[in-house]
Amino acid sequence: MKLVRMYTTEICPFCIRAKALLRQRGVAHIDEIRVDLDPSQRAHMMQITGRRTVPQIFIGETHVGGCDDLMALDQRGALMPMLAGS
């Protein structure tokens, strides 16, 4: 399974929802980067994604987007193949 990296904040309901979906799909570990604890990480997130909101989710090197983007990917049936590396 590919590495999942997610830029988050502690109280973000969309972050919690995205993490729950990923766990339901078998992701045992999420490399979570808390932008509320380290403002320089938010600046880095904005630089690499062009977005300010959290979560920002990467599967492997691919930027998936936010929670809604992750949910749409799952609904299309494309999340599991992406996690598997297909």
N, C-alpha and C positions, 0 to 999 in steps of 0.2 A: 504494500500500500504506500502511496506517495505521501511525503511529508505535507502536513497542513499547517500553514502559518496564518495567524489571525491577529490583526490589530484591533484592540478592544479597550473598553473602559469597564470598571467594576459594575456600575449600575445600569448599563445599557440593556434594555429588554431585547433588542434585536440581536445583540451579541449572545445573550443567553439562549435565544431561540435557534440561532445558527449553530452554536455548540451542541445543543440538544439534537438537532437533525444529524449533524456529523457523527455524533456518538451512536445514534440509531442506525446509521449506515456502516458502523464498524470501526470508526476512527478511534483508536485507543488513546492517542496522544495528540494534542494540539499545541503547537509552539505559539503560545499566547504572548503578545507584546502589548503591555498595558500603557497606552498613551496618556492616561490620566496620572500615572506615576512619573513619567519621563517625557516632558514636553518636546525634547529633541526628537523623540521617536515619532511624535505626531508630525513634526516638520518633515522627517524622512518619509513617512507614509504619504504625505501630501505630494512630496517630490516624485515618488515612484508611481503613484496612482492617479494624481491629479484630482483627488477627492479629499474632503475634509472630514466626512462622517465615518463613524464606525458602525459595524465592523467592516474591515477590508480584509478579504479572504484570498489567500493564495493556496493553490493545490500544486505542489511541485513549484515550478517557476511561473505557472500561469496565474494571472490575476483574474479571479472569478468575479469580484465585485463585492457588493454588500449582501445582506441577508435576503432581500427580495431576489437578487440575482441567483443566489445559491438555491433558493426554493424553486425558482423557475428551471434551473438546471436539473434539479431532482425530478420535477414534474415531467420534463422532456425525456427522462430516462438517461440523461447524459452524465449524471453525477457519479454513479458507481463505476462506469468505465473509466472516467477521469481519475477517480481515486485509485483504481487498479493499475493505471498507467497505460490503458489501451488507447 
